[in-house]
Structure formats: structure tokens, C-alpha cells
Amino acid sequence: MAESEEEVDVLVQRVVKDINNAFKRNPNIDEIGLVPCPEARYNRSPIVLVANKLGVESWCVKFLLPYVHNKLLLYRQRKQWLDREALVDITCTLLLLNPDFTTAWNVRKELLQCGVLNPEKDLYLGKLALTKHPKSPETWIHRRWVLQWLEKECSPSGSRGDAERRQCERLQRALQEEMRVCGDAASRYPSNYNAWSHRIWVLQHMAKGNLKILHDELSSTRLWVSMHVSDHSGFHYRQHLLKTLARELSQVGERDQQANREGTATASDDRPHSDVIPQLFHEEMELCTDLIESYQGHEALWCHRRHVFYLWHQWRKDLGVHSHSPPLTHTDVLLSEETCDNGSASQAMDIDCVLDGGKHGSYTQDSKRLKRGPLFPYSGLSSEHTFVSRILTGCRSPEQSRFAVAYRKWLDSVIGQ
């Protein structure tokens, strides 16, 4: 065990070098952590590299962290000179142990601006830090700064052809990687508000109304929220997706109507946007119903159902105010108490009565798929009251009953007025 100041310096310098060498030996490290070890038992490096996992024996942290911290502060106070390579190594070690040290991230910003670091390498360091500290606010803030810098690097500046395509692919890879990092951090820490807020920021600044990305995100997070039914942050993200999709699809529909009036519309195989938006809300309400019935007593599920139904109610209200109602489609049948035949109410799992004219009277795959789960009417109140009554009838959980009664009161006081 080191005792003198000189021995500590030698030990810490060796550990910093070992960490740097570990990344050189294995550039695919995907997780970091502390290895419980109260004291040094062997005359060997405290850095452990197994497969793609990097571990630091805990006994050396009390020497390592103060050393790199003081080194960086002396550099910032211009009391000690460090070359760029040393700055990269020291900030890397410091941030892996304490990612909320803002000064270290600021030094790396300067190194990135000087061209010493590239954005992908800095994002990689932040990704590793989040495996040990998934809620670190400074790490998420720094990632947003780096992503904005990356966007500036990839912005079109006279580049054409292959160069422009490579820049677009670079941004696309960064976007996909960012979604994976957010998902991993959300799984490591329950209700990780910082991770989900960052994911929303990425959509707003890097996707910018891209309908395909929004649809993919809605689809990919469905399984996640089904496995984390008490995570309010995950459901809040889906609420943001639904709200954004409804807004973007409505704007596209308005542009299409304008093009039709001006006679400049182009042929498209996509379904009408007035059909897609109700389907999104129906599928989300269907998910809420399945989860509420399967997992009783989780307030996050009821809060999510309340928000989704309110978004649906407001969308229909705005549609009636600002534009003419669209023609009745097979999805509207599902969301209303009207029927396809004999005036009787549609039931769950029934085959839709709307036929696909392009397939000689056959049912479309979408129309079949929409038949799962409960159906809720345009007015909302009657079918939702029926749903609440069904829950209360077969409920054995006092929390579930309390949430159902509160939801019914909300329906009467907010939607029913």
C-alpha cells in the first residue's frame, strides 16, 4: 500500500496509464464499474478488463480521484501545465469516476473545438460514464452540446454527392446510437427523467418532425413500457410521441388538402392522415387497457390513459373547429358507437366491415389488426365509463379501485363538461 506522497503519485500515474492502455487494447468496452476490494491484495494493476467490461478495484479510488481532480484544477488555475494527451487521459479517468464534474467536461469541450477529440469519441466516453451513473445530469448536458457540435460539422457547406451522403449517414448513426444510450440508461435507473428528457431533446433537434423516426420510436418503446409499468417517465415519452405525431400528421394533411385544392397533389400510397391519427390513439388506448387489466394498482398506467384520452379528445375537438370532419373510415368506426351493420355496437375481436376495394372485397391487414382490445367511442364518456365499471366489478386491489374511481371523476369533471 502506498504511504508517501511520491508513492501515491507513482501509483496513480500507473493507474491512469493502465486505464488508457485498456481502451487501446479493447476499443469495444461497453460498461464500467467498481470491483469491491477494500485493500490491495496483490502487486498488480487495479484495472480489470474482462471481455468488454472495465472494472476498477475500489481500494485505489481514494487515491486516484483526488489526484486527477487536483491535477485538473491546477491546470485550470494555470498553476501547472499539462499537454493535450495528458488532459485527455486525466479527464477520461476523472469523468469515469465522477461524471458530474463540470470542469472536466468543459476541458473536453475545448479539446474538441481544437480538433484533439472527435465528437464520437467524446460521446463514447459519456456512454461509458452513464453505465455507472445513468442519471448524471452533467453528462446528459454535455452530450447535447456535443451533438449540436456534430450537427455543425455535418451541416451542408458546399459538399455534394458522396461527401454529403457520408455526413447524413454520420448523423443518422449518431441519432440511432443516442436512442440506444437513452434506453440503456432508462433501464439501469428507474424513472430516469434525465434520460427520457434527453431522448425528447434528440427528437426535437435531430429528428425534426421525421415521421418514420417518430413511428419507430412509438413502436420500439411499446415493449419497454410494458415491462416497466410503474415508470412515469417512459409513459410521458410516449405521450410526447403521440402529441408530436398528431401535430405533424395534421400539418401534412392540411398541406395535402391545400395541394388538392390547387391541383398540384401527387399520387401517394399512404393512407389518409385522418385515418392514421385515430389508429394511433386507438392502439395506445388498447395498450393501456391490456396493461391496466394485467397489472393492477399501478398509478402510472391510469395517468397515461388519462393523458392519451385527453389528447384524443382535444384532437377531435380541434378537428371539428378548424376543419371539416373527414369521411368515416374503418378506424372511425372503431372509435365510435356506430356500427357497420344492423345498428348494433361493434365488439372487440370482430372483423371490420370496411372492405379493401383494391383487393376485391378482402379485408386489409390493418383493419384486422385494429380489432384487438376495447373500443372507445368518439364521445368517450360512455365507453370509458363502461371500462371503469368493468374494472371495478372484478377488482380485488384497493389501489386499483381507487385509481379507477379517480379516473371516472376526472372523466366527468374534465371531459364531460
CORSULTA-V336230 format. One record per backbone hydrogen bond with DSSP energy under -0.5 kcal/mol. CO is the residue of the C=O (numbers start at 1). NH is the residue of the N-H. E is the energy in kcal/mol with one decimal. If there is no record, write none. Layout:
CO,NH,E / CO,NH,E
This chain:
4,8,-2.0 / 5,9,-2.3 / 6,10,-2.2 / 7,11,-2.6 / 8,12,-2.9 / 9,13,-2.4 / 10,14,-1.8 / 11,15,-2.1 / 12,16,-2.7 / 13,17,-2.0 / 14,18,-2.4 / 15,19,-2.4 / 16,20,-2.0 / 17,21,-2.5 / 18,22,-2.0 / 19,23,-1.5 / 20,24,-1.4 / 21,25,-2.4 / 22,26,-2.1 / 26,29,-1.0 / 31,54,-2.7 / 33,56,-2.0 / 34,36,-0.7 / 35,58,-2.6 / 37,59,-0.9 / 42,44,-2.1 / 46,48,-0.6 / 46,57,-2.4 / 48,50,-0.5 / 48,55,-3.5 / 50,53,-2.7 / 52,30,-2.4 / 52,31,-1.0 / 53,50,-2.3 / 53,55,-0.5 / 54,33,-1.4 / 55,48,-3.0 / 56,35,-2.4 / 57,60,-1.3 / 58,61,-1.1 / 58,62,-0.5 / 60,63,-1.0 / 60,64,-2.9 / 61,65,-2.5 / 63,67,-1.2 / 64,68,-2.2 / 65,69,-2.1 / 66,70,-2.5 / 67,71,-2.3 / 68,72,-2.0 / 69,73,-2.0 / 70,74,-2.5 / 71,75,-1.7 / 72,76,-2.4 / 73,77,-2.0 / 74,79,-3.0 / 74,80,-1.1 / 75,78,-1.4 / 83,87,-2.2 / 84,88,-2.3 / 85,89,-2.0 / 86,90,-2.8 / 87,91,-2.6 / 88,92,-1.8 / 89,93,-2.3 / 90,94,-2.7 / 91,95,-2.5 / 92,96,-1.8 / 93,97,-1.3 / 94,98,-3.0 / 98,101,-1.2 / 100,102,-1.1 / 101,104,-0.7 / 101,105,-1.2 / 102,106,-2.3 / 103,107,-2.2 / 104,108,-1.9 / 105,109,-1.9 / 106,110,-1.9 / 107,111,-2.1 / 108,112,-2.2 / 109,113,-2.4 / 110,114,-1.7 / 111,116,-2.1 / 111,117,-1.2 / 112,115,-1.0 / 118,121,-0.6 / 118,122,-1.6 / 119,123,-2.6 / 120,124,-1.9 / 121,125,-1.8 / 122,126,-2.1 / 123,127,-2.2 / 124,128,-2.0 / 125,129,-2.4 / 126,130,-1.9 / 127,131,-0.7 / 128,131,-0.9 / 128,132,-0.7 / 129,132,-0.8 / 129,133,-2.5 / 133,136,-1.7 / 136,140,-1.6 / 137,141,-2.4 / 138,142,-2.3 / 139,143,-2.2 / 140,144,-1.7 / 141,145,-1.6 / 142,146,-2.4 / 143,147,-2.7 / 144,148,-2.0 / 145,149,-2.0 / 146,150,-2.6 / 147,151,-2.2 / 148,152,-1.8 / 149,153,-2.1 / 150,154,-2.0 / 151,155,-0.6 / 152,155,-0.7 / 160,163,-1.2 / 161,165,-2.1 / 162,166,-2.5 / 163,167,-1.8 / 164,168,-2.0 / 165,169,-2.3 / 166,170,-2.1 / 167,171,-2.1 / 168,172,-2.3 / 169,173,-2.4 / 170,174,-2.0 / 171,175,-2.3 / 172,176,-2.4 / 173,177,-2.6 / 174,178,-2.2 / 175,179,-1.8 / 176,180,-1.7 / 177,181,-2.4 / 178,182,-2.3 / 179,183,-2.3 / 180,184,-2.4 / 181,185,-2.4 / 182,186,-2.4 / 183,187,-1.6 / 184,188,-1.4 / 185,189,-1.5 / 189,192,-0.8 / 191,193,-1.9 / 192,196,-2.0 / 193,197,-2.6 / 194,198,-2.0 / 195,199,-1.9 / 196,200,-1.9 / 197,201,-2.2 / 198,202,-2.4 / 199,203,-1.9 / 200,204,-2.3 / 201,205,-2.1 / 202,206,-2.9 / 202,207,-1.0 / 203,207,-0.8 / 203,208,-2.1 / 209,211,-0.7 / 210,214,-2.2 / 211,215,-2.5 / 212,216,-2.6 / 213,217,-2.5 / 214,218,-2.1 / 215,219,-2.1 / 216,220,-2.8 / 217,221,-1.9 / 219,222,-0.7 / 219,223,-0.5 / 220,224,-0.6 / 221,225,-2.3 / 222,226,-1.4 / 223,227,-1.1 / 224,227,-0.8 / 224,228,-0.6 / 228,231,-1.6 / 230,232,-1.0 / 231,235,-1.4 / 232,236,-2.4 / 233,237,-1.7 / 234,238,-1.5 / 235,239,-2.1 / 236,240,-2.0 / 237,241,-2.2 / 238,242,-2.6 / 239,243,-2.4 / 240,244,-2.5 / 241,245,-2.9 / 242,246,-2.6 / 243,247,-2.0 / 244,248,-2.9 / 245,249,-2.9 / 246,250,-1.9 / 247,251,-2.1 / 248,252,-2.3 / 249,253,-2.5 / 250,254,-2.3 / 251,255,-2.1 / 252,256,-2.4 / 253,257,-2.4 / 254,258,-2.2 / 255,259,-2.4 / 256,260,-2.4 / 257,261,-2.2 / 258,262,-1.8 / 259,263,-0.7 / 259,264,-2.7 / 259,265,-0.7 / 260,263,-0.5 / 272,275,-1.4 / 272,276,-1.4 / 273,277,-2.0 / 274,278,-0.5 / 275,279,-1.2 / 276,280,-2.0 / 277,281,-1.9 / 278,282,-2.6 / 279,283,-2.6 / 280,284,-1.8 / 281,285,-2.4 / 282,286,-2.3 / 283,287,-2.0 / 284,288,-2.4 / 285,289,-2.4 / 286,290,-2.3 / 287,291,-2.4 / 288,292,-2.8 / 289,293,-2.3 / 290,294,-1.6 / 291,295,-3.1 / 294,296,-0.6 / 295,298,-0.6 / 297,299,-0.7 / 298,301,-0.8 / 298,302,-1.0 / 299,303,-2.6 / 300,304,-2.1 / 301,305,-2.3 / 302,306,-2.4 / 303,307,-2.1 / 304,308,-2.7 / 305,309,-2.5 / 306,310,-1.9 / 307,311,-2.4 / 308,312,-2.4 / 309,313,-2.6 / 310,314,-2.7 / 311,315,-2.4 / 312,316,-2.2 / 313,317,-2.0 / 314,318,-3.0 / 315,319,-2.3 / 316,320,-1.9 / 317,321,-1.3 / 318,322,-2.8 / 319,323,-1.6 / 329,333,-1.7 / 330,334,-1.2 / 331,335,-1.6 / 333,336,-1.1 / 341,344,-1.2 / 347,350,-1.7 / 355,357,-0.9 / 356,359,-2.0 / 356,361,-0.9 / 356,362,-0.6 / 357,360,-1.0 / 359,362,-0.7 / 362,356,-2.3 / 364,368,-1.8 / 365,369,-2.2 / 366,370,-1.6 / 368,371,-1.6 / 369,372,-1.0 / 371,349,-3.1 / 379,381,-0.7 / 380,384,-2.1 / 381,385,-2.6 / 382,386,-2.0 / 383,387,-2.2 / 384,388,-2.6 / 385,389,-2.6 / 386,390,-2.2 / 387,391,-2.1 / 388,392,-2.6 / 389,393,-1.9 / 390,394,-1.6 / 392,395,-0.7 / 396,398,-0.5 / 397,401,-2.0 / 398,402,-2.2 / 399,403,-2.5 / 400,404,-2.3 / 401,405,-2.5 / 402,406,-2.2 / 403,407,-2.1 / 404,408,-2.2 / 405,409,-2.2 / 406,410,-2.0 / 407,411,-2.3 / 408,412,-2.0 / 409,413,-2.3 / 410,414,-2.6 / 410,415,-0.8 / 411,416,-2.6
